[in-house]
Each structure stands twice: as C-alpha cells, then as structure tokens.
Amino acid sequence: MRRAKPASAVVLGVLSFLGGAAEARDLNALSRGGGRSVEFLDQINRASLVMLDGAGLMAHPIAVLIARGLETVIAQEREAGDQRSADYLDFEPKLLAAVGPDASRLHIGRSRQDMGATIARMSLRDGILKEYEALAGVRERLIALAADNKTTIIPAYTHGVQAQPTTLAHYLLAFASALDRDGGRLRDAYRRVNQSPLGAAALGTSSFPIDRMRLAALLGFDGLVVNSYDAVHMAPVDSSLELAGALNIAAVQFGQFAQDINAQYDEPSPWFLLSEGKLTGVSSIMPQKRNPAALEQLRTQSSLMVGDMQSVALVAHNTRTGAFDYRAYDPVPSERPLLVLTLMQQILDGFVVDKTRAMAEVNADYATTTEIADTLSRTADVPFRIGHHFASTLTNYGRGHGLKLSEIA
C-alpha cells in the first residue's frame, strides 16, 4: 500500500461536507433509508475521491475535475426534486455527462457490492444512535419516576394474581434495569457495525492498492471488516441480525409494560391511569369510558416491532452468500423502534398513580401472608412448609368469611 499524500486543499474544499472523522461520526441528524441512503452514497463517492487522490491512484487535476462534477450533479439532482437513487449505476451516467470518460476513474477498486454494504452499515449505525438516545431518555424518565415513588406501595402480580406488595419505584427500576441491558446490546452492536467494508470490492478486493483505512476514517468508521469476502457477504447478515435481536428484546419488554399497566383498566377504580387527553380515547357511545389508547398502541406497535425484527432473520434465512435477499440499504429500519420509544416516553410523562387506591388494593387481599410463614419459621422455628400451610389455611378462612387479613382476630 502506498503512503497516502495529503489530499489537496481544492479537493478537500469541494468535499468539505466530509469535514473529518469526528464530524462524520455525528450522525444523529440522519435518518435511515430513503433519501438518506443517497446521501450516504454521496459521502462514499466523496471519500473515495479523496482517498484516490491522496494515494496517488488518480492524477490530481482529474480528481479536482471529478470533485467539481460530483458537486454539480448532486446539486442538480437536489434542485430537480426528483427521487434520487442510491444505486451508483444510476448516478454514474450523470457524472460521465458532467465530466467525461475520466469520471469512471472514481470507481477504481470498488463495486456496488462493497458500496451497498457500506451504505447499509451507515444506515445501521445511524439508527443505533437514534435508538440509543431515545432509549436513554425513556430510562431516565423511569428513574425519575422511581425517585418520586420510593414509598408508593402497589400490588405486584404473578400469574395475573396479586402476589406481594412492593413499591412503584421497585417496579419501575426493574424496567430501568432491563433497558440498561438493552442499551448495552445496542452499544455492542454499534461497535461491530461501525467497521468499514469499503474497498473490499465484489468480494476479492482489486489489483489497486486501495487505502481502506483512509476510506474508513473519512466515513467515520472505527476500523475495517478485514476479510473482503466477509465484508460484503457474511458480516452484512450477522450485523443486521445482532441489531434486530437487541431491538426484538426491547420490543418484548415494552409489550410487557403495556400489558401490566393496561390490566389495571379492568378495575372500576384503577390505581393507575393515564392523564386524560391525547393518551386516552373516549367511547363513541359510552360517555363514561376513558380508553387507554396509548397503552393499546404501545402494545400493538411493540408486537409489530417484534414482527419487523423477525423478518430480518427470515429474509436472510436459507440464502446463499452473495444472494440479493439481504442487500437492503436499510436492513433494520428504525422508524417503528423510534415510534415505540416515543410512545413509551409519552406514557411515562402521563403517568398518574392513585397512592391511596393502590394501598387499598394491597390491603383488600392477602398479599402479605408470605411473611406469616416466614415469621413462624424465623421466630418460632416452625418448618416453612408447615407455616406455609397454616398461612394458606388462614387465607381460606378469612376469604370464606369475607374478612380482610387485618380483620381476623
């Protein structure tokens, strides 16, 4: 590999959009797929030109000419307002028309295969950054709510039946812990996604001494997918599957939360409600009803998100390496995950808890009888199963006589 010479001021000036690795990493303003895939193609074209010029693989005057042609074509496409294509074979004829035959030198040492894999990774990492930011916001809200409800006693359930009392903080922090693990999975996925396949060409690189590390740095990647066959045929699949798996787990958790809270609406006087307004719906015939519309949407969208993530595996399943099936520019779309996270944030912002009603729900049942068995064992040396049987018998007696636990003599 030749030593890369500094890119010219003219080329870097024309290609100022790149700005450098630090700016290229900051993709929070980008969205996946669609028009943004084209912008990723623009970045790849610019980075390729800077690398080719710097590595001496292209005469400098030609590099300047192509740079100006690139910006001209991009500006014309944007001004026309037409749907732009991220397929380089759709872009190259326009560049040839603007520059001439030398424009094809831009494609030295690369293929639509490695370009497509690079666009997909740029889409994935962009989505991860957005999803991580939204996830962190939801987790912060859970922690803030927990801090305000350290002494709010609520009933907790197993098998859909009241089991033991706990605090609302305890419950909310369980989900905050789960989201922390989700965040860890996204960070792990980002680390593996942010490796550049560019320069691998179709699968076996090329006879040109392409500076792959320079390409990676210009596009904000942390390193390379080193094996060129892996870069365009294996890694695209498992990178998408890893992210889809992390998002699938989060979707299941959000569905659990929605169902937990939605169950309270079965009660005539729920201890949990959504604030009235955009989170609730009114029946078209029953004026007294306040339907938990946001919770139903959270559950529905979480289920659809599970389906979306499963489809990533199904599309790649039973395909040969090199097949078209898994080559989407946007292999794990982020629209639904971001929708689910936004819904979750809105629900937490509209969280209304009736502390008195929650405590009454606990006191109305026998959720503290586990402690009777524990206390008999701890203070009177009664074998646990005997104490457990006594507490169960006591419960049957109280319920049979319509008594609360505190009302048994």
N, C-alpha and C positions, 0 to 999 in steps of 0.2 A: 504493500500500500504506500503510495506516495505521500510525502509530507504535505499537508494542506497549506496552501498560501492564503493569507488574509483575503477575504472577499473584498472586492473593490468598493469604494465609497459610493460609486454610481449605482452598482447593483444593490448594495445594502440600502441605499436611499430609496430606490424604486421599490424595494421589497421591505420597506420599513414596517409593514404590517406584522412581520415576524417578531421584531423587537428584541428577541433573545429568548433563551430557555425559560427564564423566570416568568416573563410575560406570557409565554406560550403555555405554561403550566396553569395559568389562571384562566380556567375555562368556565367559571361559574356563570358567565353571561351567555353561554352557548346552550342550545338545546339539541337533542339528538335528531338524526334523520332529516328527511325532507330537504329543505333549503340549506340546512347546516351541513349536510353531507357534501354539498357543493363547496361550501366554504372550507371544509376540511381538504377537499381536492385542491382548492386554490393554495392553501398553506403547503400542501405536499409539493405542488408544482414550484412554488417559490423556494422552498427548502432544497429541492433537487437542483434548481438552477444555481443557488448559492454554493452548494457542495461541488457541483461540476466545475464551476468557475474556480473555486478555491483549490480544488485538487488538480487543476491543470488539465482536465479532461475536455475542456471546451475553450476555444480561443476567446479571449476576453471581449473583443469587440462584438462577437456573436452573442456572448452572454448578455451584454448590455442591450443589444437589439431584441433578444428574446424577452428580457425583463420588461422592456417598454411594450412589446407586443402583448405580453401577459396582462399587463395593467389595462391596456386598451380594450382587449377582448372582454375582460371581466367588467369593465365599466360599461361597455356596450350592452352586455347581457343584462346587467342590473337596470340600466336605463330602459331597455325594451320591456322589462317587467314580465317576461315570459318565464315559464317553469324551467329552471336550469337543471342540467343533467350532471350527475356526479360520475358518469362514465367518461373516462378520458378519450375514448374513441369518438364521442360526441363533441368533445372540446377541441381536440387536435386539429380538425379541418378548419376551424375558425382561426386558430393560431397560425396555421400554414398560410391562410389567406392574408393575414395581417403581416407576417414576417417573411414568408417564402419557405423554400425547402429546408433551410437551416433550422427552422423551428422544430423539426423532428429530432434534432440532437438532444432536446430536453428529455427524451425518453430513453437516453443511454442507460443501459444496465438495470432497467426496471420493467415491470409487467403490470398489466391490470390486476394480476393475482396479488402481488405484494401491495399494490396501491389500495386495492379493495380491503385487504386485511388491515392495512393501516387506518383507513377511514373507519372501519368497524371498531378498532381499538380506541380511536379518538372519540367515537360516539359513546363507547362503554365508559371510558374514564370521565367524560363529561357528565353522563348520567349518574355515575357513582358520587361525584362531588355534590351534585344537586340533592341526591337521595340522602347522603350522609348529613348534609346541612339540615334538611327537613327532619330527619330522624333525631338529630341532636336537639332541635327545637322542641319536638314532642317530649323527649326525655327530660329536658329542662323544665317543661311545664308540669310533668308528672312529679318531679322532685319538689317544685314549688308548692303544688297542691298538698303533697305529703307533709311538708313543713307546717302547713296551716291546719293539718288534721291529725296531729300526733295523738290527741286524746279523744278523737271521734270514734266511738265504739260502733261497730257494724257487725251484722251476722255474716259469717263465711259459710260456704256450702261445699259439700261433696255429694256426688250423685244427684245434684239438684235439690238436696235436702239440707236444711240448716244443720251445721256440724258443730262449730265452735265460734265464740265471739273473737274478733280481732279488731285492730284499728284500721281506719281507712288509709292511714299512712302506710301501714304494713302491706296492705293490698296493693296500693299504687306503686310502692317501691319494688314489689315483685315484678311488675311490668317494666319499671325503670331498669331493673337488673337484666331482664330479658332483652331490652332494647340496647343495653350496653354491649351484650354479646353480639347482637345484630350489627352494631357499629363496628365491632372488631372484625366481623366477617367481611364487611364492606372494605375496611382498611386492608385486610389481607388480599381481597380480590383486586383492589386498586394496585397494590404492589406488583402483582403478577400481570395485570392488564397493561400497566404502563411500561411495557417493553416493546421496542420497535421491531416490526417485521420488514420495514422498508429496506430495499437493497437486496432482498432475497430473490427478486425476480419471480419467475414462474414456479421454481422450486429448487433450482441448482445454481443460483446466482448467475454471473456472466463473466466474460473474459476481461471486463473493465475493472480496474482497481477502485471500486466504489467505496467511499468512506462512509460506512454505515453508522459509525459512531457520531460523525458530524451530522448526518441526517437526523439521528435520534435526538441529539442535543438541540438542533434547530426547532424540532417539533415538540420539545418539552418532555421527551421520554427519559426515563431513568437509566435505561440500558437497552440491550438487544435480546430478541429471541434468536439465539446464536445459530442453531441448526436451521438452514434455509428451508428444508422440507417441512420441518416442524412449524416454522414461522407462518407458512401460508396454508398448511393442510391439517395440522394437528392442533396447534395452540389456539387457533380461532374457535374451535369447538369447545375445548375444556375451559377456556377463559369465559365464554358466554355461559356455559353450564354452571361454573362456580358462582358467578354473579346471580344467575337465575335462582340457584339453590339458596343463596343468602336472602334474596327477596321473597322467595317462597316461604321460608321460615317466618319472616316478619309478617307476611300476609296471614298466616295461620294464627299468629299471636293477636293481631288486630281483630280478627274474626272472633277469637275467644273473648276479648274485652267487650266487643259489641254485644255478644250474646249474654255475657254476665250482666251487663247493665240493663239490656233490653228486658231481661227476665223480670226486673222489678216492676215493669209496667203491667204485669199480671195482677198486681195488688191494687185494691181500691184506693189505698193511701200509700204510695211508694215512698221509701226513704230516700230514693234517688230520683231526680227529674232533670230534664234538660230545660234550660231557660226558654220561655216562650218567645217565638219569633221565627227566625229563619231556620232554626234547628228542628222545629216541630211543625206538624201538619194538622189541619182541622178537618174533621169529617164533613163530607158534603151533605150528610143527612142528620148526624147526631151532634148537636151543638156542644155537648159537654166534653167531647173527646179531644184530647191533645195527643196526637200520634207521634211516636219517637222517630220521625222521618230520617234524621241524620244518623241515628244508630242503625236503622234498616239499610241505609245507603252504605254505611261503613261495612256492615256485614256482607252486603251484596258485592260491593266493589272489592273487598278482600277475597271473596270467593272467585270472582273473575280474575283477580290478580294471580291467584293460585293456578288457574287455568292457563293464563298467559305464560307463566313461568314453566309449566309443564310442557307447553308447546315448543319451547326451546329445545328440550330433550327429544321430543317427538320428531321435530324437523331434521335433527342431526342423526337420529337413530337409524341404524341399518343402511347407512350410506357409505360409499367408498371414499377414501381420501381423494380430494380433488374434485368431488362432485359439486354441483351448483347449489344444492339444497341449503347449505348452511352459510352461504356467502352474502347474506343481507348486510347492507351498510349500517343498519340499525338493528343488531341481532337481539338485543334485550331492551325494548322500548321502555322509557321511563315515565311516560305520561300517566299510566294508571298507578304505579307506586307513588308518584307525587300527589295524585288525586287522593289516594288513601291517607297519606300522611297529612295532607291539608284537612281532610275531614276529621281525622283524629285530633288535630290541633284545635279545630273549631269546637268539637265536642268537649274537650277539656276546658276550653275557655267558657263554655256554657254549663259547666258542671254545678248542679245545685243539690246540696245534701241537707236533709232534714235530720239533724243530730238526735233530736228528741224521739222522732219516729223510728230511727234506726235502733236506738237503745230499747224502745218499747218492743220492737221486733225480737230482739235478743231475749228480753225478759218474758216474752209471751211463750217461749219454748223452753226446752230442757238442754240448751247447748252447753251449760256449764257442768253437766253431770259427770263428764270425764274426770273432773277434778275430785269428785266424791270418791271414785275408785282409786285415784292417785293418793288422796289424803289418807284413806284407810290403809293403804299399803305403806305409805311413808311414816305415819304417826302411830299406827296400831299393829303393824306387822301382819296385816291381813293379806294373804296371797292375792295377787292382782286379779286373777280370773274370778275369785270369789267376790271381791269388791266390785268387779265389773258386773257380775250377775246381780248383786244387790242393787247397784245404781240403775240397772235396766229394769228390775222389778219395781223399784221406786217410781221410775218414769211411767211404767204402765199403770201403776196405781193412781198417780196424780192425773194423768190424762183421762183415765177411766172415770174419775170423779170431778173432772172439769176444773182441776186446780192448777195454778202455776206452781213452779218449784218452790218459790218463796212462801207459798200458802200452805204447804204440807207441814203439819205440826211436828 
